[in-house]
Amino acid sequence: MNERTARLRQESLDAIPSLSPERAELITAFYREHLGKHAIPVMRALAFKYICQHKTIWIGEGELIVGERGPRPKAVPTYPELTCHSAEDLRILDTRPKTRYQVDEAMIRVYEREIIPFWQGRSLRDQLFQTLPQAWHDAYEAGVFTEFMEQRAPGHTVLDDKIYRKGLRDFQADIACSKALLDVEKDPEAEDKRAQLEAMDIACEALILLAERHAAEAERLAAQTTNATRAAELRRIAEVCRRVPAQAPRDFHEALQYYWFCHQGVITELNGWDAFSPGHLDQHLWPFYQRGLKEGSLTREGARELLECFFVKFNNHTSPSKVGVTAAESGTYTDFANLNLAGLLPDGSDGSNELTDLLLDIIDEMHLLQPSSNVQVSRKTPDATLKHALKVIRNGYGFPSLFNADAVVEEQLRQGKSLEDARAGGCSGCVEVGAFGKEAYILTGYFNLSKMLELALHDGLDPRTGRQLGPHTGAPESFRNVDDLLQAFEAQTHHFLDIKIRGNQVIERLYATRMPAPFLSVLTDDCIRKGKDYNAGGARYNNTFIQAVGIGSLTDSLSAIQQLVFERGDLALPELVSALDVDFEGQEVLRQRLLNKTPKYGNDDAAADDLMVRVFRFLFHAIDGRPNTKGGAYRLEMLPTTCHVYFGQVCQASADGRKAGEPLSEGISPVQGADRSGPTAVLRSAGKMDHVKTGGTLLNMKFTPGLLEGEGGIDRLHHLVRTYFKMDGHHIQFNVVTAAKLREAQEKPESHRDLIVRVAGYSDYFCDLSLELQDEIIRRTEHDTFAQ
């Protein structure tokens, strides 16, 4: 980093996350005046334009890439039309002990006086909760599944390369062509499409206006400064903002700024969860980089400086705050924007280039939480590129994560995408796959697998609340073998999947009709051609994900029951269930036997792994291909983020020896500490899952730093990754840290503020995590050898 970017980085790290009422006040004022006067898509676009016209423009000292979500760095706007915070929510966010959002009393008064009275009952969340059936509410409150789109807009959206070829004026021309082709006599949806296309056109105009306001502010600052160098930089910023996004970018600087304005547009329009991502950044910027170097208008040092300024902008953007229980429990500022590096080109050739290495160097040197990063590793990815990524990983930040680009392509081909679209796609947010710039891929919330087994063992009764939550599927004494138990588990799972999907359909329809995203639709093929919104099936591809959590805990519980109850007959199933009901009180010997003397997933043990495969196949057939409301299908994903901690809190003790309230396993990783046969055994177990049938799987591993020292350590890790990907594994990521260091950070957090760890599909500051999550990461097996 040079002096400029080192200073900007430090300013970003020092900025205190806060909530800003500005967007809430603007959209409330607009809706109060215009409610009911326009078609809903047009209303949404005009509201977006109003915000772009009136929001504060921030250009920080020394910045080269400009634009903030709020009125200053890390000042987070709220979205009351979607989710209206209560005054209590705001006070919780201001006072929670970790990942606090600063909220002043003036904002709370604004909310109590203006925001809450107008949006109470009008917000989409209020409408959803009034519409969703009681069975959904009962399951949600019991911890069977979590909310997702119920309080934040669809996200996990990634841009392709279209903006580097076309300006928004070009998109407006495409919109005009689509409007001209509308046939009111033959198409009953023509007027709806006209409104949607008009909204897209307004949204384009809104972002151009926002850029012009930045240009004017840069010119104003240039006229005021006495520093000639900074004045020239500001005039260049103004020139860039006059050019993009209205027109296609001509150079490296304009390309970065164009993307950043689009990023601003998407997350200003709605609080997309998770954020918005630029896709294959190294590939998209490569023509501008090559041309700039050849023409002499760009140097490698200049490109690096611009990219570092670009990284700082991501780090300035903390995620929108949550509400209700989630406001108290959600423990990260991360907005999950994710850079895809390397991978494949649409023609199937290697996608890595000189910019891949430059970006890896920047990731290593800046080690910011955001943007998140991953390397797409194909058979054609050079070993040097993968080893470069592994050397960054070795430094212990938990990033970049690694994805199997060949498996990602296969996964998308199985979903019916074209080969070119699949190759140009990749991963967003945490681990989910999508066709970049062409797909609405919607995460709908986490599903608690261990809770399904708990209900199966209690004939559908929730032992935590004493309520008959699920269907009657048989008392424990009625199960003659593990097949009978699995049949009950499957019946419970089918029942609650049906409830969740029925709820999802309600949510998707409400988003389609009441909360369109016209600007995001402009950026997504084929919304303009169809005249349909991103949230209403306008995208070329439309997948909806259900994220299953706890397959390791579920597998080990089934394995213990199979061995001790049905094979050896050491105790009857009702006796085991009684022990679980009292959290093993007075039965520690039994608990230790369950923990240490039964087959465990993650050790290449056929008895346990076969159960994992059986459960996975059931889940796949229960979810995959079910229709959603947008002409697409449901897909299975194996991703927890941090929900394995919450799900553990709503589950009693389990048959793998886990005590009540403790976290479940995360992703497709083994239960914390259960993988005792070395990392190769973990990969052999995980590789038995058919990853190509999923929309993404997440595998976490932890190594001691000493194991990866020198070229030998990198070579061994390189072979480990290549081997797992030859087994069609989807994803792998690493923590490189000792449990002793993590415990020291717990005891002396003030001395370890910069310690970054991999949590699930993202990295975070260890000291910002909840105690439960810190303990869960510490308990993960610490591999200090590659083979047992």
LOBA-614116 format. One record per residue (C-alpha): residue number from 1; chain; x, y, z. Coordinates in steps of 0.2 Angstrom, whole numbers, plus 5000, padded with zeros to 4 digits. Layout:
<nodes>
pos:unit:x:y:z
NUM:A:X:Y:Z
...
</nodes>
This chain:
<nodes>
pos:unit:x:y:z
1:A:5000:5000:5000
2:A:5006:5018:4997
3:A:5003:5032:5009
4:A:4986:5036:5002
5:A:4978:5019:5002
6:A:4986:5015:5019
7:A:4978:5030:5026
8:A:4961:5026:5018
9:A:4962:5009:5025
10:A:4965:5015:5042
11:A:4951:5027:5041
12:A:4939:5013:5036
13:A:4945:5002:5050
14:A:4943:5017:5063
15:A:4926:5022:5057
16:A:4912:5018:5069
17:A:4897:5008:5062
18:A:4881:5018:5064
19:A:4863:5019:5058
20:A:4858:5034:5048
21:A:4840:5040:5047
22:A:4843:5049:5030
23:A:4836:5036:5018
24:A:4821:5032:5029
25:A:4816:5050:5030
26:A:4818:5052:5012
27:A:4808:5037:5007
28:A:4794:5041:5020
29:A:4793:5059:5014
30:A:4791:5053:4996
31:A:4778:5039:5000
32:A:4768:5051:5010
33:A:4766:5062:4996
34:A:4764:5049:4981
35:A:4756:5034:4989
36:A:4743:5027:4977
37:A:4747:5039:4963
38:A:4758:5027:4952
39:A:4759:5009:4947
40:A:4770:5000:4960
41:A:4785:4997:4949
42:A:4785:5016:4944
43:A:4783:5021:4962
44:A:4798:5011:4967
45:A:4808:5018:4953
46:A:4803:5036:4957
47:A:4807:5033:4976
48:A:4824:5027:4971
49:A:4826:5043:4960
50:A:4821:5054:4974
51:A:4834:5046:4986
52:A:4847:5048:4972
53:A:4842:5067:4971
54:A:4843:5071:4989
55:A:4855:5059:4998
56:A:4871:5066:5005
57:A:4886:5065:4993
58:A:4902:5060:5002
59:A:4919:5062:4994
60:A:4932:5058:5007
61:A:4950:5066:5007
62:A:4961:5057:4995
63:A:4948:5045:4988
64:A:4949:5040:4970
65:A:4933:5029:4969
66:A:4918:5038:4976
67:A:4901:5034:4983
68:A:4894:5029:5000
69:A:4878:5020:5005
70:A:4875:5032:5018
71:A:4880:5050:5022
72:A:4897:5045:5028
73:A:4908:5029:5029
74:A:4899:5015:5039
75:A:4883:5025:5041
76:A:4871:5012:5037
77:A:4854:5017:5030
78:A:4838:5008:5035
79:A:4823:5002:5024
80:A:4807:5005:5033
81:A:4796:5000:5017
82:A:4804:4983:5019
83:A:4807:4981:5038
84:A:4803:4995:5050
85:A:4814:4995:5065
86:A:4805:4998:5082
87:A:4813:5010:5094
88:A:4817:4994:5105
89:A:4826:4987:5090
90:A:4836:5003:5088
91:A:4841:5003:5106
92:A:4846:4985:5105
93:A:4857:4989:5091
94:A:4865:5003:5100
95:A:4868:4994:5116
96:A:4872:4976:5111
97:A:4889:4971:5118
98:A:4897:4966:5101
99:A:4895:4973:5083
100:A:4886:4988:5089
101:A:4878:5000:5078
102:A:4879:5018:5085
103:A:4861:5025:5086
104:A:4858:5043:5093
105:A:4843:5048:5102
106:A:4839:5060:5088
107:A:4836:5045:5076
108:A:4825:5036:5088
109:A:4814:5052:5090
110:A:4813:5053:5071
111:A:4808:5035:5070
112:A:4795:5037:5084
113:A:4788:5053:5077
114:A:4789:5050:5058
115:A:4795:5033:5052
116:A:4786:5020:5063
117:A:4768:5029:5062
118:A:4769:5029:5043
119:A:4776:5012:5040
120:A:4768:5002:5054
121:A:4757:4989:5045
122:A:4763:4995:5028
123:A:4780:4988:5028
124:A:4782:4972:5018
125:A:4788:4962:5034
126:A:4771:4967:5043
127:A:4761:4962:5027
128:A:4771:4945:5027
129:A:4768:4941:5045
130:A:4750:4945:5043
131:A:4748:4933:5028
132:A:4759:4918:5033
133:A:4749:4904:5040
134:A:4749:4899:5058
135:A:4758:4883:5055
136:A:4773:4893:5047
137:A:4773:4904:5063
138:A:4773:4889:5074
139:A:4788:4881:5065
140:A:4797:4897:5064
141:A:4795:4901:5083
142:A:4801:4883:5087
143:A:4817:4885:5077
144:A:4813:4873:5063
145:A:4818:4886:5051
146:A:4823:4904:5051
147:A:4818:4920:5042
148:A:4828:4927:5028
149:A:4818:4937:5015
150:A:4806:4940:5028
151:A:4816:4955:5034
152:A:4829:4958:5020
153:A:4827:4959:5001
154:A:4833:4945:4989
155:A:4852:4946:4987
156:A:4866:4934:4982
157:A:4866:4943:4966
158:A:4882:4945:4955
159:A:4885:4956:4940
160:A:4893:4949:4924
161:A:4903:4959:4911
162:A:4888:4969:4903
163:A:4892:4985:4911
164:A:4909:4986:4904
165:A:4902:4985:4886
166:A:4886:4996:4888
167:A:4882:5012:4897
168:A:4865:5015:4905
169:A:4860:5025:4890
170:A:4862:5009:4880
171:A:4851:5000:4892
172:A:4838:5014:4890
173:A:4838:5011:4872
174:A:4835:4992:4875
175:A:4821:4997:4886
176:A:4813:5008:4873
177:A:4814:4994:4860
178:A:4805:4982:4872
179:A:4792:4995:4875
180:A:4789:4998:4856
181:A:4787:4979:4854
182:A:4772:4978:4867
183:A:4756:4972:4859
184:A:4741:4977:4870
185:A:4729:4968:4859
186:A:4738:4951:4860
187:A:4747:4952:4877
188:A:4736:4953:4892
189:A:4751:4958:4902
190:A:4757:4972:4891
191:A:4752:4986:4902
192:A:4760:4978:4917
193:A:4776:4976:4906
194:A:4775:4994:4901
195:A:4775:5000:4919
196:A:4790:4989:4923
197:A:4799:4995:4908
198:A:4795:5013:4912
199:A:4802:5010:4930
200:A:4818:5002:4923
201:A:4820:5018:4912
202:A:4818:5029:4927
203:A:4830:5019:4938
204:A:4843:5021:4924
205:A:4840:5040:4925
206:A:4841:5040:4944
207:A:4859:5032:4944
208:A:4865:5044:4931
209:A:4859:5058:4941
210:A:4868:5051:4957
211:A:4884:5051:4947
212:A:4882:5068:4940
213:A:4879:5074:4958
214:A:4896:5066:4963
215:A:4904:5075:4948
216:A:4897:5092:4954
217:A:4903:5089:4971
218:A:4921:5084:4965
219:A:4921:5100:4955
220:A:4916:5110:4970
221:A:4930:5102:4981
222:A:4943:5105:4967
223:A:4939:5123:4966
224:A:4941:5125:4985
225:A:4957:5115:4988
226:A:4974:5124:4987
227:A:4983:5107:4984
228:A:4986:5107:4965
229:A:4988:5088:4965
230:A:4972:5084:4974
231:A:4963:5097:4963
232:A:4968:5088:4948
233:A:4962:5071:4955
234:A:4945:5079:4959
235:A:4944:5085:4942
236:A:4948:5068:4935
237:A:4935:5060:4947
238:A:4922:5073:4940
239:A:4927:5068:4922
240:A:4924:5049:4926
241:A:4907:5053:4935
242:A:4901:5063:4920
243:A:4906:5048:4909
244:A:4900:5033:4919
245:A:4887:5025:4921
246:A:4879:5035:4907
247:A:4891:5028:4894
248:A:4902:5013:4893
249:A:4919:5014:4902
250:A:4934:5018:4892
251:A:4948:5014:4905
252:A:4952:5005:4921
253:A:4947:5020:4932
254:A:4930:5022:4923
255:A:4927:5003:4924
256:A:4929:5002:4943
257:A:4919:5018:4946
258:A:4905:5011:4935
259:A:4904:4995:4944
260:A:4904:5005:4961
261:A:4889:5016:4955
262:A:4880:5000:4951
263:A:4884:4993:4968
264:A:4877:5009:4976
265:A:4862:5008:4965
266:A:4857:4990:4970
267:A:4860:4992:4988
268:A:4851:5009:4989
269:A:4836:5003:4980
270:A:4834:4988:4992
271:A:4845:4981:5005
272:A:4850:4966:4995
273:A:4855:4951:5006
274:A:4869:4948:5003
275:A:4875:4964:4996
276:A:4880:4963:4977
277:A:4896:4957:4970
278:A:4906:4961:4954
279:A:4908:4943:4948
280:A:4925:4939:4939
281:A:4933:4955:4943
282:A:4950:4950:4936
283:A:4942:4944:4920
284:A:4931:4959:4918
285:A:4945:4972:4921
286:A:4958:4963:4910
287:A:4954:4972:4894
288:A:4955:4989:4902
289:A:4971:4984:4911
290:A:4980:4977:4896
291:A:4975:4992:4885
292:A:4980:5005:4898
293:A:4997:4997:4900
294:A:5000:4996:4881
295:A:4994:5014:4878
296:A:5004:5021:4893
297:A:4988:5028:4902
298:A:4990:5016:4916
299:A:5004:5009:4926
300:A:5004:4993:4937
301:A:5006:5004:4952
302:A:4992:5015:4947
303:A:4981:5000:4944
304:A:4985:4993:4961
305:A:4981:5010:4969
306:A:4964:5011:4961
307:A:4960:4993:4966
308:A:4965:4997:4984
309:A:4954:5012:4985
310:A:4940:5001:4978
311:A:4943:4988:4992
312:A:4941:5002:5005
313:A:4924:5006:4998
314:A:4918:4989:5001
315:A:4925:4989:5019
316:A:4916:5005:5022
317:A:4899:4996:5019
318:A:4893:4987:5035
319:A:4878:4976:5032
320:A:4860:4983:5035
321:A:4855:4980:5053
322:A:4842:4967:5057
323:A:4826:4968:5068
324:A:4818:4958:5082
325:A:4827:4943:5089
326:A:4839:4944:5074
327:A:4844:4962:5079
328:A:4850:4954:5096
329:A:4858:4939:5089
330:A:4865:4944:5072
331:A:4884:4946:5075
332:A:4893:4953:5060
333:A:4895:4969:5050
334:A:4900:4959:5035
335:A:4889:4962:5019
336:A:4895:4947:5010
337:A:4901:4955:4994
338:A:4912:4942:4986
339:A:4925:4943:4972
340:A:4927:4928:4961
341:A:4945:4926:4954
342:A:4952:4914:4941
343:A:4940:4900:4936
344:A:4936:4898:4917
345:A:4932:4909:4902
346:A:4916:4906:4893
347:A:4926:4896:4880
348:A:4932:4884:4893
349:A:4950:4891:4894
350:A:4959:4896:4910
351:A:4952:4912:4917
352:A:4967:4918:4927
353:A:4978:4932:4922
354:A:4990:4945:4929
355:A:4976:4954:4938
356:A:4972:4938:4947
357:A:4989:4939:4955
358:A:4988:4957:4958
359:A:4971:4955:4967
360:A:4978:4941:4978
361:A:4993:4952:4983
362:A:4980:4966:4988
363:A:4970:4954:4998
364:A:4985:4948:5007
365:A:4992:4965:5011
366:A:4976:4974:5015
367:A:4968:4959:5024
368:A:4951:4969:5025
369:A:4935:4959:5030
370:A:4927:4966:5014
371:A:4926:4962:5000
372:A:4926:4943:5003
373:A:4936:4934:4990
374:A:4937:4916:4983
375:A:4947:4908:4969
376:A:4938:4897:4957
377:A:4950:4882:4954
378:A:4948:4872:4938
379:A:4958:4858:4931
380:A:4965:4871:4920
381:A:4970:4883:4934
382:A:4989:4884:4934
383:A:4997:4877:4950
384:A:5006:4894:4952
385:A:4989:4903:4954
386:A:4982:4890:4967
387:A:4998:4891:4977
388:A:4998:4910:4977
389:A:4981:4909:4984
390:A:4986:4896:4997
391:A:5001:4907:5003
392:A:4988:4920:5006
393:A:4977:4908:5016
394:A:4992:4902:5026
395:A:4993:4920:5034
396:A:4978:4915:5043
397:A:4964:4927:5037
398:A:4952:4913:5032
399:A:4952:4920:5014
400:A:4951:4917:5000
401:A:4940:4902:5000
402:A:4942:4889:4986
403:A:4929:4883:4974
404:A:4929:4869:4962
405:A:4926:4878:4946
406:A:4923:4862:4936
407:A:4910:4856:4949
408:A:4902:4873:4949
409:A:4899:4872:4930
410:A:4892:4854:4932
411:A:4880:4860:4945
412:A:4873:4873:4934
413:A:4872:4862:4919
414:A:4862:4850:4929
415:A:4850:4865:4933
416:A:4847:4868:4914
417:A:4859:4882:4911
418:A:4869:4884:4895
419:A:4887:4879:4895
420:A:4893:4897:4892
421:A:4882:4904:4906
422:A:4888:4891:4918
423:A:4906:4895:4914
424:A:4904:4913:4916
425:A:4895:4910:4933
426:A:4902:4906:4950
427:A:4898:4909:4968
428:A:4891:4923:4978
429:A:4889:4927:4996
430:A:4895:4911:5004
431:A:4895:4896:4993
432:A:4879:4897:4982
433:A:4881:4895:4963
434:A:4873:4906:4950
435:A:4874:4912:4932
436:A:4881:4929:4934
437:A:4871:4944:4928
438:A:4857:4931:4922
439:A:4850:4924:4937
440:A:4839:4928:4952
441:A:4845:4915:4965
442:A:4836:4918:4981
443:A:4840:4911:4998
444:A:4825:4907:5009
445:A:4832:4903:5026
446:A:4840:4889:5036
447:A:4832:4872:5040
448:A:4836:4863:5056
449:A:4840:4845:5052
450:A:4843:4840:5070
451:A:4826:4847:5075
452:A:4818:4834:5063
453:A:4826:4820:5071
454:A:4822:4827:5088
455:A:4803:4827:5083
456:A:4804:4810:5076
457:A:4811:4803:5092
458:A:4796:4812:5101
459:A:4782:4807:5090
460:A:4781:4825:5083
461:A:4781:4833:5100
462:A:4793:4847:5103
463:A:4802:4842:5120
464:A:4808:4860:5122
465:A:4790:4868:5123
466:A:4779:4852:5125
467:A:4769:4857:5110
468:A:4763:4844:5097
469:A:4773:4853:5083
470:A:4774:4839:5070
471:A:4764:4825:5064
472:A:4762:4808:5074
473:A:4776:4797:5067
474:A:4777:4784:5080
475:A:4784:4782:5098
476:A:4802:4777:5101
477:A:4797:4760:5106
478:A:4789:4757:5090
479:A:4805:4758:5080
480:A:4812:4741:5076
481:A:4828:4747:5067
482:A:4836:4763:5060
483:A:4825:4762:5044
484:A:4810:4764:5054
485:A:4817:4780:5063
486:A:4823:4787:5046
487:A:4806:4785:5040
488:A:4799:4795:5054
489:A:4813:4808:5051
490:A:4808:4809:5033
491:A:4790:4811:5037
492:A:4793:4825:5049
493:A:4805:4834:5036
494:A:4792:4832:5022
495:A:4779:4840:5033
496:A:4790:4855:5038
497:A:4797:4857:5021
498:A:4779:4859:5014
499:A:4776:4872:5027
500:A:4791:4882:5023
501:A:4789:4881:5004
502:A:4771:4886:5006
503:A:4777:4901:5016
504:A:4790:4905:5003
505:A:4777:4905:4989
506:A:4768:4919:4999
507:A:4784:4929:5002
508:A:4789:4927:4983
509:A:4772:4933:4977
510:A:4772:4948:4989
511:A:4790:4953:4983
512:A:4784:4951:4965
513:A:4769:4962:4967
514:A:4774:4975:4980
515:A:4793:4976:4981
516:A:4800:4976:4963
517:A:4818:4980:4960
518:A:4818:4990:4944
519:A:4837:4995:4944
520:A:4843:4977:4948
521:A:4831:4971:4934
522:A:4841:4983:4922
523:A:4857:4973:4926
524:A:4849:4956:4925
525:A:4846:4947:4908
526:A:4832:4945:4902
527:A:4822:4957:4912
528:A:4821:4970:4899
529:A:4817:4958:4885
530:A:4803:4950:4895
531:A:4797:4967:4903
532:A:4797:4958:4920
533:A:4805:4962:4936
534:A:4820:4953:4944
535:A:4808:4948:4958
536:A:4794:4942:4946
537:A:4803:4929:4935
538:A:4811:4942:4924
539:A:4829:4934:4925
540:A:4834:4921:4913
541:A:4836:4908:4927
542:A:4827:4908:4944
543:A:4833:4896:4958
544:A:4827:4896:4976
545:A:4838:4888:4989
546:A:4834:4880:5006
547:A:4849:4879:5017
548:A:4850:4863:5027
549:A:4860:4864:5043
550:A:4868:4851:5054
551:A:4870:4836:5043
552:A:4886:4831:5053
553:A:4876:4831:5070
554:A:4862:4822:5062
555:A:4873:4809:5055
556:A:4882:4806:5071
557:A:4866:4804:5081
558:A:4859:4792:5069
559:A:4876:4782:5069
560:A:4875:4781:5088
561:A:4857:4775:5088
562:A:4861:4762:5075
563:A:4876:4755:5084
564:A:4871:4756:5102
565:A:4852:4753:5101
566:A:4848:4743:5085
567:A:4865:4733:5082
568:A:4872:4730:5099
569:A:4856:4732:5109
570:A:4865:4740:5124
571:A:4850:4751:5128
572:A:4833:4753:5122
573:A:4828:4768:5112
574:A:4816:4775:5125
575:A:4830:4774:5138
576:A:4841:4785:5126
577:A:4827:4797:5123
578:A:4824:4799:5142
579:A:4843:4803:5144
580:A:4842:4816:5130
581:A:4826:4823:5139
582:A:4836:4827:5155
583:A:4852:4833:5146
584:A:4862:4817:5152
585:A:4860:4822:5170
586:A:4867:4808:5180
587:A:4872:4799:5164
588:A:4889:4806:5160
589:A:4896:4788:5156
590:A:4883:4786:5143
591:A:4886:4803:5135
592:A:4905:4800:5134
593:A:4902:4783:5126
594:A:4891:4792:5113
595:A:4904:4805:5110
596:A:4919:4794:5109
597:A:4914:4776:5105
598:A:4902:4777:5090
599:A:4906:4779:5072
600:A:4908:4797:5067
601:A:4906:4806:5050
602:A:4922:4814:5044
603:A:4933:4799:5048
604:A:4931:4789:5032
605:A:4920:4777:5042
606:A:4908:4768:5030
607:A:4895:4765:5044
608:A:4893:4784:5048
609:A:4896:4790:5030
610:A:4883:4779:5023
611:A:4870:4787:5034
612:A:4876:4804:5028
613:A:4874:4799:5010
614:A:4857:4792:5014
615:A:4850:4807:5022
616:A:4858:4818:5009
617:A:4849:4809:4995
618:A:4833:4810:5004
619:A:4835:4829:5006
620:A:4839:4831:4988
621:A:4824:4822:4982
622:A:4813:4831:4994
623:A:4818:4848:4988
624:A:4827:4849:4971
625:A:4815:4853:4957
626:A:4800:4859:4967
627:A:4793:4874:4957
628:A:4794:4891:4964
629:A:4783:4906:4959
630:A:4795:4913:4946
631:A:4796:4898:4934
632:A:4811:4891:4942
633:A:4815:4878:4955
634:A:4820:4874:4972
635:A:4838:4868:4976
636:A:4846:4861:4991
637:A:4861:4870:4999
638:A:4872:4865:5013
639:A:4876:4881:5022
640:A:4874:4888:5040
641:A:4882:4905:5041
642:A:4881:4906:5060
643:A:4864:4898:5061
644:A:4871:4881:5068
645:A:4874:4891:5084
646:A:4855:4896:5085
647:A:4849:4880:5080
648:A:4859:4871:5093
649:A:4851:4883:5106
650:A:4833:4877:5101
651:A:4838:4858:5102
652:A:4839:4847:5117
653:A:4853:4835:5119
654:A:4857:4824:5104
655:A:4862:4806:5103
656:A:4879:4810:5097
657:A:4883:4816:5115
658:A:4880:4834:5112
659:A:4873:4843:5127
660:A:4857:4854:5125
661:A:4860:4871:5118
662:A:4877:4868:5111
663:A:4880:4872:5092
664:A:4876:4859:5079
665:A:4889:4855:5066
666:A:4892:4868:5052
667:A:4890:4866:5033
668:A:4895:4849:5028
669:A:4910:4849:5041
670:A:4911:4835:5054
671:A:4905:4839:5071
672:A:4917:4849:5080
673:A:4931:4838:5087
674:A:4924:4822:5080
675:A:4935:4821:5065
676:A:4950:4812:5073
677:A:4958:4803:5058
678:A:4966:4817:5049
679:A:4961:4829:5035
680:A:4962:4816:5021
681:A:4949:4806:5030
682:A:4938:4822:5032
683:A:4939:4824:5013
684:A:4935:4806:5009
685:A:4920:4807:5020
686:A:4914:4824:5013
687:A:4918:4818:4995
688:A:4905:4804:4996
689:A:4891:4817:4995
690:A:4885:4821:4978
691:A:4890:4839:4977
692:A:4885:4842:4959
693:A:4866:4839:4965
694:A:4867:4854:4977
695:A:4868:4873:4974
696:A:4883:4874:4986
697:A:4891:4865:5000
698:A:4903:4872:5014
699:A:4917:4863:5021
700:A:4928:4871:5035
701:A:4945:4865:5040
702:A:4957:4871:5053
703:A:4976:4869:5052
704:A:4990:4874:5064
705:A:5002:4887:5056
706:A:5017:4876:5058
707:A:5009:4863:5047
708:A:5009:4875:5032
709:A:5027:4882:5034
710:A:5038:4883:5019
711:A:5036:4877:5001
712:A:5033:4859:5008
713:A:5018:4865:5018
714:A:5011:4874:5003
715:A:5014:4859:4991
716:A:5005:4847:5003
717:A:4990:4859:5005
718:A:4990:4861:4986
719:A:4988:4842:4984
720:A:4975:4841:4997
721:A:4964:4854:4988
722:A:4967:4846:4971
723:A:4962:4829:4977
724:A:4946:4835:4985
725:A:4941:4844:4969
726:A:4945:4828:4959
727:A:4931:4820:4970
728:A:4919:4834:4964
729:A:4920:4843:4981
730:A:4912:4860:4979
731:A:4921:4871:4991
732:A:4934:4871:5005
733:A:4941:4885:5016
734:A:4954:4885:5030
735:A:4957:4893:5047
736:A:4976:4893:5050
737:A:4977:4896:5069
738:A:4980:4887:5085
739:A:4966:4884:5098
740:A:4978:4891:5111
741:A:4979:4908:5101
742:A:4960:4909:5100
743:A:4959:4906:5119
744:A:4971:4919:5122
745:A:4961:4931:5111
746:A:4946:4927:5122
747:A:4955:4932:5138
748:A:4964:4947:5131
749:A:4953:4954:5116
750:A:4961:4971:5117
751:A:4978:4963:5111
752:A:4970:4953:5097
753:A:4958:4966:5089
754:A:4965:4962:5071
755:A:4963:4943:5073
756:A:4953:4937:5058
757:A:4945:4919:5057
758:A:4934:4910:5045
759:A:4917:4908:5053
760:A:4906:4899:5039
761:A:4905:4907:5022
762:A:4914:4923:5028
763:A:4928:4929:5039
764:A:4926:4940:5054
765:A:4936:4947:5068
766:A:4937:4934:5081
767:A:4934:4946:5095
768:A:4918:4952:5087
769:A:4910:4935:5088
770:A:4898:4929:5101
771:A:4906:4918:5115
772:A:4896:4903:5109
773:A:4903:4906:5091
774:A:4921:4908:5098
775:A:4919:4892:5108
776:A:4912:4883:5092
777:A:4927:4888:5082
778:A:4939:4883:5095
779:A:4932:4866:5097
780:A:4934:4863:5078
781:A:4947:4849:5075
782:A:4965:4857:5074
783:A:4974:4847:5061
784:A:4993:4847:5064
785:A:4997:4833:5051
786:A:4991:4829:5034
787:A:4989:4810:5038
788:A:4986:4800:5053
</nodes>
